[in-house]
Amino acid sequence: MKKVFTGIDHPAIAAADVESLTKWYCDVLGYTVFAKTDKPVYIIEAPDGTFIEMMPKDETERPDRTINTPGWSHLALRVNDMDAAIAALDKQGIEWAGPEFEAVGGGRIRNFADPEGNVLQIVQR
């Protein structure tokens, strides 16, 4: 099976304001629009070629979550230079969810949220 399943193509975020959240990921995190439908659904691409799908949310209420709530927890974004990434996000007015900490397996991590409350991490290994 190792040769059949090669990796993750994309996670998806169901957004209240797809256009605005897509713009934030592009402006703040450096993604670019790869594809778009009229719905609107966007596929945005990171500099390393990985994707995130942005799609409209339904009317289901968002549950309260912590970093350890069951199910998908957060999206970790790899960075080459943690100090430069923190400085760039500070300039964008990011509100950090706490101090930096050590990554499992080694490295540095820091948590924050996007404008709709989705938990993100930056990670340097």
N, CA, C and O of each residue as an XYZ file, in Angstrom:
500
protein
N       0.806     -1.209      0.000
C       0.000      0.000      0.000
C       0.843      1.264      0.000
O       0.334      2.336     -0.327
N       2.128      1.168      0.360
C       2.967      2.360      0.429
C       3.064      3.075     -0.910
O       3.243      4.292     -0.941
N       2.953      2.355     -2.006
C       3.084      2.987     -3.314
C       1.756      3.506     -3.850
O       1.725      4.204     -4.864
N       0.662      3.169     -3.178
C      -0.653      3.627     -3.609
C      -0.996      4.966     -2.957
O      -1.429      5.896     -3.637
N      -0.804      5.063     -1.643
C      -1.123      6.289     -0.911
C       0.167      7.073     -0.716
O       1.072      6.628     -0.011
N       0.248      8.247     -1.347
C       1.518      8.977     -1.393
C       1.596     10.179     -0.477
O       2.681     10.737     -0.312
N       0.500     10.603      0.127
C       0.540     11.756      1.015
C      -0.800     12.454      1.064
O      -1.793     11.969      0.523
N      -0.813     13.592      1.715
C      -2.042     14.386      1.867
C      -2.140     15.379      0.718
O      -1.194     16.123      0.458
N      -3.272     15.395      0.032
C      -3.482     16.376     -1.029
C      -3.921     17.706     -0.447
O      -3.355     18.747     -0.781
N      -4.941     17.682      0.436
C      -5.395     18.931      1.037
C      -6.314     18.674      2.222
O      -7.081     17.711      2.212
N      -6.247     19.524      3.242
C      -7.332     19.624      4.208
C      -8.329     20.651      3.661
O      -8.010     21.393      2.732
N      -9.518     20.693      4.228
C     -10.528     21.651      3.789
C     -11.051     22.426      4.989
O     -11.199     21.885      6.085
N     -11.327     23.705      4.758
C     -11.898     24.561      5.784
C     -13.260     25.037      5.291
O     -13.364     25.648      4.228
N     -14.305     24.754      6.070
C     -15.639     25.270      5.776
C     -15.742     26.642      6.435
O     -15.734     26.748      7.662
N     -15.839     27.676      5.631
C     -15.728     29.058      6.112
C     -17.057     29.801      6.035
O     -17.866     29.571      5.136
N     -17.263     30.692      6.991
C     -18.422     31.579      6.966
C     -18.306     32.572      5.807
O     -19.299     32.879      5.147
N     -17.098     33.071      5.563
C     -16.836     34.012      4.475
C     -15.656     33.480      3.668
O     -14.503     33.816      3.939
N     -15.954     32.655      2.685
C     -14.925     31.978      1.892
C     -13.987     32.975      1.222
O     -12.769     32.797      1.247
N     -14.547     34.019      0.626
C     -13.724     35.003     -0.091
C     -12.746     35.691      0.863
O     -11.558     35.814      0.562
N     -13.248     36.134      2.005
C     -12.414     36.854      2.962
C     -11.335     35.951      3.567
O     -10.181     36.359      3.691
N     -11.709     34.729      3.943
C     -10.730     33.827      4.546
C      -9.675     33.407      3.525
O      -8.497     33.292      3.863
N     -10.084     33.180      2.292
C      -9.119     32.855      1.235
C      -8.139     34.005      1.053
O      -6.934     33.778      0.943
N      -8.635     35.223      1.019
C      -7.768     36.399      0.875
C      -6.791     36.483      2.040
O      -5.622     36.808      1.830
N      -7.237     36.199      3.269
C      -6.365     36.252      4.443
C      -5.238     35.232      4.311
O      -4.077     35.563      4.554
N      -5.562     34.001      3.932
C      -4.521     32.978      3.765
C      -3.518     33.390      2.681
O      -2.324     33.117      2.811
N      -3.982     34.030      1.636
C      -3.081     34.496      0.577
C      -2.245     35.686      1.048
O      -1.027     35.694      0.870
N      -2.886     36.683      1.642
C      -2.178     37.900      2.058
C      -1.249     37.674      3.240
O      -0.138     38.204      3.259
N      -1.683     36.898      4.226
C      -0.928     36.743      5.468
C       0.036     35.562      5.413
O       1.156     35.654      5.915
N      -0.391     34.455      4.809
C       0.423     33.242      4.839
C       1.097     32.904      3.506
O       1.820     31.912      3.412
N       0.869     33.708      2.496
C       1.581     33.528      1.239
C       1.026     32.477      0.295
O       1.719     32.052     -0.630
N      -0.211     32.048      0.511
C      -0.837     31.113     -0.430
C      -1.251     31.853     -1.691
O      -1.368     33.079     -1.687
N      -1.474     31.112     -2.771
C      -2.006     31.669     -4.012
C      -3.207     30.827     -4.440
O      -3.310     29.650     -4.092
N      -4.110     31.444     -5.197
C      -5.285     30.727     -5.677
C      -4.855     29.804     -6.815
O      -4.291     30.257     -7.811
N      -5.126     28.509     -6.660
C      -4.829     27.493     -7.667
C      -6.043     27.252     -8.554
O      -5.918     27.109     -9.770
N      -7.232     27.209     -7.927
C      -8.470     26.971     -8.671
C      -9.636     27.557     -7.887
O      -9.562     27.738     -6.671
N     -10.726     27.853     -8.617
C     -11.923     28.414     -7.988
C     -13.150     27.963     -8.764
O     -13.128     27.870     -9.991
N     -14.241     27.678     -8.015
C     -15.530     27.411     -8.653
C     -16.474     28.569     -8.337
O     -16.135     29.463     -7.561
N     -17.652     28.545     -8.942
C     -18.641     29.596     -8.704
C     -19.325     29.469     -7.346
O     -19.981     30.415     -6.909
N     -19.194     28.336     -6.670
C     -19.949     28.064     -5.429
C     -19.733     29.094     -4.330
O     -20.791     29.360     -3.760
N     -18.721     29.724     -3.885
C     -17.343     29.555     -4.341
C     -16.593     28.512     -3.503
O     -16.730     28.457     -2.281
N     -15.816     27.708     -4.179
C     -14.851     26.824     -3.540
C     -13.501     27.181     -4.136
O     -13.350     27.285     -5.353
N     -12.519     27.366     -3.257
C     -11.166     27.678     -3.699
C     -10.229     26.532     -3.332
O     -10.397     25.889     -2.296
N      -9.260     26.285     -4.176
C      -8.086     25.491     -3.820
C      -6.944     26.494     -3.816
O      -6.648     27.121     -4.833
N      -6.301     26.639     -2.650
C      -5.168     27.566     -2.557
C      -3.900     26.739     -2.361
O      -3.923     25.653     -1.782
N      -2.792     27.290     -2.863
C      -1.534     26.562     -2.888
C      -0.456     27.281     -2.095
O      -0.266     28.491     -2.222
N       0.249     26.505     -1.269
C       1.395     27.022     -0.522
C       2.625     27.035     -1.421
O       2.636     26.379     -2.463
N       3.658     27.774     -1.031
C       4.884     27.792     -1.827
C       5.492     26.403     -2.061
O       6.194     26.204     -3.052
N       5.234     25.441     -1.165
C       5.794     24.099     -1.350
C       4.903     23.193     -2.204
O       5.221     22.017     -2.382
N       3.790     23.718     -2.735
C       2.924     22.951     -3.611
C       1.781     22.225     -2.921
O       0.998     21.553     -3.593
N       1.657     22.337     -1.584
C       0.538     21.709     -0.900
C      -0.693     22.611     -0.989
O      -0.575     23.818     -1.202
N      -1.866     22.015     -0.824
C      -3.126     22.722     -1.014
C      -3.969     22.776      0.258
O      -3.830     21.940      1.150
N      -4.845     23.776      0.320
C      -5.951     23.846      1.268
C      -7.191     24.172      0.439
O      -7.141     25.013     -0.459
N      -8.303     23.503      0.747
C      -9.574     23.818      0.107
C     -10.368     24.738      1.021
O     -10.466     24.488      2.222
N     -10.927     25.787      0.465
C     -11.817     26.699      1.175
C     -13.207     26.534      0.573
O     -13.394     26.674     -0.636
N     -14.181     26.234      1.435
C     -15.543     26.009      0.942
C     -16.541     26.651      1.892
O     -16.221     26.899      3.054
N     -17.762     26.927      1.403
C     -18.764     27.535      2.268
C     -19.212     26.566      3.364
O     -19.382     25.371      3.123
N     -19.398     27.101      4.564
C     -19.899     26.289      5.676
C     -21.407     26.115      5.517
O     -22.071     26.867      4.803
N     -21.922     25.096      6.205
C     -23.378     24.951      6.277
C     -23.875     25.649      7.543
O     -23.145     26.453      8.122
N     -25.084     25.364      7.977
C     -25.670     26.065      9.126
C     -25.371     25.390     10.467
O     -25.876     25.829     11.500
N     -24.565     24.339     10.466
C     -24.210     23.652     11.703
C     -23.412     24.597     12.599
O     -22.517     25.296     12.124
N     -23.733     24.619     13.895
C     -22.998     25.459     14.839
C     -21.582     24.921     15.020
O     -21.367     23.709     15.058
N     -20.624     25.831     15.130
C     -19.239     25.440     15.391
C     -19.137     25.019     16.854
O     -19.514     25.778     17.747
N     -18.625     23.805     17.103
C     -18.454     23.392     18.504
C     -17.257     24.100     19.131
O     -16.321     24.496     18.437
N     -17.303     24.254     20.454
C     -16.132     24.763     21.158
C     -15.043     23.707     21.085
O     -15.329     22.517     21.214
N     -13.781     24.127     20.877
C     -12.674     23.178     20.777
C     -11.478     23.679     21.561
O     -11.299     24.874     21.797
N     -10.680     22.724     21.946
C      -9.346     23.005     22.442
C      -8.378     22.297     21.503
O      -8.809     21.650     20.549
N      -7.114     22.408     21.753
C      -6.113     21.739     20.921
C      -6.238     20.213     21.030
O      -5.730     19.490     20.173
N      -6.916     19.717     22.087
C      -7.051     18.276     22.294
C      -8.478     17.755     22.145
O      -8.757     16.621     22.536
N      -9.395     18.562     21.586
C     -10.745     18.093     21.322
C     -10.668     16.966     20.286
O      -9.915     17.085     19.320
N     -11.429     15.874     20.460
C     -11.358     14.773     19.501
C     -11.612     15.224     18.067
O     -12.355     16.173     17.820
N     -10.994     14.539     17.151
C     -11.118     14.837     15.722
C      -9.932     15.659     15.246
O      -8.960     15.840     15.979
N     -10.014     16.150     14.032
C      -8.937     16.985     13.510
C      -8.760     18.169     14.446
O      -9.739     18.810     14.830
N      -7.534     18.461     14.809
C      -7.262     19.444     15.842
C      -6.786     20.777     15.291
O      -7.312     21.825     15.665
N      -5.803     20.750     14.413
C      -5.179     21.984     13.949
C      -4.466     21.721     12.630
O      -4.312     20.574     12.209
N      -4.040     22.790     11.993
C      -3.249     22.714     10.774
C      -1.876     23.282     11.086
O      -1.751     24.449     11.457
N      -0.850     22.463     10.938
C       0.521     22.887     11.222
C       1.201     23.284      9.910
O       1.267     22.494      8.968
N       1.701     24.513      9.866
C       2.365     25.049      8.684
C       3.866     25.060      8.924
O       4.336     25.667      9.886
N       4.617     24.397      8.062
C       6.068     24.317      8.223
C       6.714     25.630      7.770
O       6.348     26.199      6.741
N       7.678     26.093      8.561
C       8.451     27.291      8.226
C       9.933     26.960      8.277
O      10.353     26.052      8.994
N      10.727     27.707      7.505
C      12.179     27.521      7.492
C      12.883     28.312      8.571
O      13.966     27.935      9.018
N      12.270     29.414      8.995
C      12.893     30.311      9.968
C      11.813     30.781     10.936
O      11.041     31.686     10.618
N      11.759     30.173     12.106
C      10.706     30.470     13.081
C      10.714     31.937     13.486
O       9.658     32.565     13.560
N      11.894     32.486     13.748
C      11.969     33.884     14.179
C      11.428     34.824     13.104
O      10.713     35.776     13.418
N      11.763     34.564     11.839
C      11.257     35.398     10.744
C       9.748     35.227     10.585
O       9.041     36.197     10.314
N       9.249     33.997     10.751
C       7.813     33.751     10.633
C       7.049     34.461     11.749
O       6.010     35.073     11.500
N       7.560     34.380     12.974
C       6.915     35.071     14.098
C       6.900     36.575     13.854
O       5.880     37.228     14.072
N       8.011     37.122     13.408
C       8.090     38.562     13.136
C       7.099     38.965     12.042
O       6.428     39.990     12.162
N       7.006     38.168     10.983
C       6.083     38.484      9.885
C       4.637     38.434     10.364
O       3.831     39.289      9.996
N       4.303     37.441     11.178
C       2.935     37.338     11.694
C       2.643     38.424     12.725
O       1.519     38.919     12.801
N       3.647     38.798     13.519
C       3.470     39.923     14.444
C       3.107     41.195     13.683
O       2.254     41.963     14.129
N       3.749     41.424     12.536
C       3.454     42.610     11.710
C       2.027     42.578     11.179
O       1.447     43.628     10.899
N       1.458     41.388     11.038
C       0.084     41.235     10.557
C      -0.930     41.317     11.705
O      -2.137     41.228     11.477
N      -0.439     41.485     12.935
C      -1.327     41.612     14.081
C      -1.876     40.296     14.616
O      -2.914     40.278     15.278
N      -1.190     39.206     14.336
C      -1.632     37.899     14.831
C      -1.648     37.906     16.356
O      -0.731     38.426     16.992
N      -2.696     37.326     16.938
C      -2.770     37.138     18.380
C      -2.372     35.697     18.668
O      -3.065     34.761     18.270
N      -1.259     35.528     19.358
C      -0.738     34.200     19.664
C      -1.572     33.535     20.744
O      -2.076     34.202     21.648
N      -1.717     32.212     20.647
C      -2.503     31.453     21.620
C      -1.657     30.988     22.796
O      -2.119     30.197     23.618
N      -0.445     31.461     22.881
C       0.447     31.091     23.975
C       1.881     31.181     23.525
O       2.160     31.553     22.385
N       2.794     30.841     24.413
C       4.207     30.924     24.070
C       4.631     29.784     23.141
O       3.918     28.794     22.976
N       5.772     29.948     22.562
C       6.381     28.906     21.737
C       6.697     27.701     22.622
O       6.965     27.855     23.813
N       6.665     26.490     22.032
C       7.024     25.283     22.777
C       7.729     24.294     21.870
O       7.776     24.479     20.654
N       8.279     23.238     22.463
C       9.056     22.257     21.714
C       8.140     21.277     20.992
O       7.171     20.780     21.567
N       8.451     21.006     19.737
C       7.679     20.068     18.924
C       8.020     18.632     19.297
O       9.159     18.327     19.651
N       7.040     17.764     19.216
C       7.295     16.337     19.379
C       8.282     15.924     18.291
O       8.058     16.210     17.115
N       9.352     15.267     18.662
C      10.370     14.868     17.705
C      11.428     15.929     17.470
O      12.370     15.709     16.709
N      11.281     17.079     18.116
C      12.259     18.155     17.996
C      11.770     19.295     17.126
O      11.064     19.082     16.140
N      12.142     20.483     17.493
C      11.760     21.662     16.736
C      10.984     22.646     17.588
O      10.845     22.468     18.799
N      10.482     23.682     16.944
C       9.778     24.767     17.624
C       8.378     24.903     17.043
O       8.181     24.744     15.838
N       7.395     25.199     17.911
C       5.992     25.369     17.499
C       5.410     26.588     18.205
O       5.771     26.911     19.337
N       4.493     27.258     17.497
C       3.703     28.325     18.112
C       2.302     28.309     17.508
O       2.148     28.163     16.295
N       1.285     28.458     18.349
C      -0.122     28.375     17.942
C      -0.761     29.755     17.782
O      -0.412     30.705     18.483
N      -1.697     29.840     16.852
C      -2.526     31.027     16.650
C      -3.784     30.584     15.910
O      -3.935     29.397     15.619
N      -4.672     31.494     15.606
C      -5.901     31.152     14.881
C      -6.074     32.082     13.696
O      -5.591     33.215     13.694
N      -6.779     31.576     12.682
C      -7.136     32.433     11.552
C      -8.337     33.294     11.952
O      -8.855     33.125     13.056
N      -8.793     34.198     11.104
C      -9.892     35.096     11.486
C     -11.209     34.398     11.846
O     -12.056     34.998     12.508
N     -11.395     33.147     11.423
C     -12.621     32.426     11.753
C     -12.435     31.466     12.929
O     -13.352     30.716     13.264
N     -11.259     31.484     13.555
C     -11.034     30.675     14.751
C     -10.447     29.304     14.507
O     -10.366     28.507     15.442
N     -10.035     28.995     13.291
C      -9.391     27.713     13.010
C      -7.981     27.733     13.578
O      -7.227     28.677     13.341
N      -7.622     26.699     14.324
C      -6.331     26.656     15.006
C      -5.219     26.320     14.012
O      -5.286     25.325     13.291
N      -4.206     27.166     13.993
C      -3.027     26.979     13.159
C      -1.783     26.917     14.031
O      -1.760     27.440     15.145
N      -0.766     26.280     13.513
C       0.560     26.279     14.152
C       1.580     26.614     13.073
O       1.404     26.298     11.897
N       2.658     27.267     13.514
C       3.841     27.311     12.678
C       4.857     26.398     13.340
O       4.985     26.377     14.564
N       5.580     25.642     12.517
C       6.517     24.632     13.005
C       7.828     24.751     12.252
O       7.854     24.804     11.022
N       8.920     24.793     13.011
C      10.239     24.686     12.398
C      10.893     23.446     12.973
O      11.037     23.325     14.190
N      11.288     22.532     12.114
C      11.950     21.293     12.560
C      13.389     21.312     12.139
O      14.126     20.365     12.414
